[in-house]
Structure formats: structure tokens, C-alpha cells
Amino acid sequence: MTASEPEPEPESAAEPRIQEWAHAHRDELAEYLLELVELETPTENPETFDDFFDRLAGDFHEVGLETERVPGEETGGRLEAWTPSPDDADEIQLVIGHADTVWPLGTVEEDPPEIRDDILEGPGSLDMKGGLTQAVFALRALDELSLEPSLPVHVLVSSDEEIGSPESKSRIIDLAKRANRVFVLEPASGPEGKIKTARKAVGHFTVTIEGKAAHAGLEPEEGASATEELGTVIHRLHELTDIDSGITVNVGQVEAGLRSNVVAPDARAEVDVRAPTDDAAEAVSAEIRSLEATTPGTELTIDGGFGRPPMEPTAGNRLLWERVQTLGDRLGLTLEGTRSGGASDGNDASQHAPTIDGFGAVGDGAHQTYEYVDLEALVDRVALLAACLHDEPLPTDPDR
């Protein structure tokens, strides 16, 4: 190195610059999130995503990413944005978000979003337009500070996550197979902002019972009550819940019978099941499928299964979490992790690459009328994501 050449900047020197940039853009960040919330995008209204994805695409173009809008068959499709690089680039870092919300059209007019003190309250703000805002501003920070991401960045924003990602799941899996690491911008857990380092597997089962109708007053003995069997089945299903092990079974919806003076000829129950590991999911699934009718004259049919695998604390996931904590320390952030009982695209991505979830906005009230984002915390999460994208890749062998 000659006397005229500057010394290389230490890796850790990037974090203070990123953090300073994020705090300097706090007001712009809040206004941007407000604009995204005002653009309503309910899952069941595919046409609403055109303007929203156009807006995001323009923002990604401004920081040098290429974009593609992929139309959906029954959904609003998805938007992808990526660092210009060969299609066969060995590795990428994947950022996953979703634009769809659970709120019907007209909610913004009935309950307008507003910025109040250090929070932004509004439908869809936390889940997850806060996370999308975070992605845009993290990429802006790196671009304006001339800090290159250590790996090509690929962003996928879907429109169907709230219904289980039926159209986007296969693409997410394909990208995850190429990823060195995956950041899922779902909301953090609770107002404390805990990051989701594990998620449970999610299953859905349908129990159908066939009995035999009869007049409840004249000849009840000629019938076989599906309702009676349903009561027994519900009790047996709920007995499978084991809070200590993390297994939960909930009969959330039931239908039975014709009217009060008829022995019920049929009944049906919809069952939600959560399990922390693949082994636990297989075990509870086997227990459910082994149920047999005990009421004479009734027959039991069980359909369904687990649709989302668990996001478990694998070696790669643990290593990524350690990296995130280290970067958080450099930014002056104390980060805590937690297991979530809910599911997201992170469940699927984590089967193929180190994944961290709940990496999005901090706040409370997702899917509730008081949904809000903590704006100061969002500034910190912008800095954290930018620092992570800039950080060196994970080793190929996560045990190293």
C-alpha cells in the first residue's frame, strides 16, 4: 500500500454510518409507511396490487435493482426485485415480504391511519407494510452510503401470504435453495420486538362423522347420533394438547345435525394443530388419524395434514441468529429471540437455507383494530437489515 492510498475501512465502521443515515431519515420513513398503508391491498382483491407493486417497483429501481411483476392466477401475484447479476449466480441473500392484508376494502376510509407521537397506527401497518418500508429504506441506505451488499440481494413480495401462500410458495422455495441466508420481514413478536428464531409447524384437519337420522321423540333408538360422537371426538382431540412440549390442538369450528328433534345424521369439525418439530408433527398427526368412532352406528373420516413445516433452530439458523445479534450489538441494540406459534413463509424457506423471521417492524395489534408500528424501533430495524445485507456471507458449513 502506498502512502497515498487510504487504509481499508474496518467492517464494523459501516454500522455507525448506517445507523446515522437511518435516524436522519426518520420522518421520511414515517411518511413512506403512511403512504403504503393508505394503498389498500386486501388478499381477496387482486386488482388492488397493481398500484402498490408499481410503487414498490419504482422504489427498487431507484436503488439499482431489476424488477419483475409476476401475475397471479387467482391472487394479486408477486413482485420480485434483484441485484443485476447473472441468473446463475452461485448464491443470493433473500428478503421475503408480503403486501396482502386481512383488512377489507374501505377500512382505511373508516379508520384512517395516523402518525401520533412515536407510532403509526393503521390497518396493515404492522403486518406487514412496516416490513416492506424497512426493506426499501435499508436498500436506500446502502445505495446512498455506497456500501455494497456482500451477496446479490433478491426481494420477493407476495400477495397471498395471509392465505398460506398457495401461489408464491414454490417460488420462495426455489429461491431459498439458492440463498446463503433468508430474512423474513414479518412483524417482530410483541411490543418488545423479539425476533422469531423458530416457528411451529401448522396443520389443518377435518373430521367428518356420519350417523343415522331418526325422530328424537318417536324412535331415537333407530338413529345413530353424529353429534354424540362429535362430543367424544372433541374431548379426545383436546386431550392431545401438551403445552409443555409445544403441541396444541384446537377444534375451532363445528357443524352438526338438522334440527333439535332429529337425531343428528352428520357432523363436522375443523381442527387447527401446531407442533414445534417435525417429529412432534408426525406424532400428533398419527394420533389424530388413529381416532375411531365409539358411538354405535357412526363412522369417522379424517382428512388434512400439516401444510407448513416447522422452522427449527438448525445449525444454520443458530449461526445466522448469532450474526444478527453481533450486528445488533454494534448498533447498540439488545435483541431477543423467541419461538412463534404462528407460521409464515419462513417455515418453508428455512427448510433450505438459514432463515430468520419476525425481522420486520416492531409494534402490536396485527390483525386487530389498534394495529400500530413503533417508528423509533422501525428506524433501528432499517439499520439492522442494512447492516445484515452488508455483512459477509455465512460459511457454507454452518458448523464452522
Secondary structure as UniProt FT lines:
FT   TURN            3..4
FT   HELIX           11..13
FT   HELIX           14..24
FT   HELIX           26..38
FT   TURN            43..44
FT   HELIX           46..48
FT   HELIX           49..62
FT   TURN            63..64
FT   STRAND          66..70
FT   STRAND          78..82
FT   TURN            87..88
FT   STRAND          92..98
FT   TURN            105..106
FT   HELIX           107..110
FT   STRAND          114..116
FT   TURN            117..118
FT   STRAND          119..121
FT   TURN            123..124
FT   HELIX           125..129
FT   HELIX           130..144
FT   TURN            145..146
FT   STRAND          153..158
FT   HELIX           161..163
FT   TURN            166..168
FT   HELIX           169..176
FT   TURN            177..178
FT   STRAND          179..184
FT   TURN            190..193
FT   STRAND          194..199
FT   STRAND          201..210
FT   TURN            216..218
FT   HELIX           220..222
FT   HELIX           226..238
FT   TURN            239..240
FT   TURN            243..246
FT   STRAND          247..256
FT   TURN            260..261
FT   STRAND          266..275
FT   HELIX           278..289
FT   TURN            296..297
FT   STRAND          299..308
FT   HELIX           315..330
FT   TURN            331..332
FT   STRAND          337..340
FT   HELIX           345..349
FT   TURN            350..352
FT   STRAND          355..357
FT   STRAND          363..364
FT   TURN            366..367
FT   TURN            369..370
FT   STRAND          372..374
FT   HELIX           375..390
FT   TURN            398..399
//
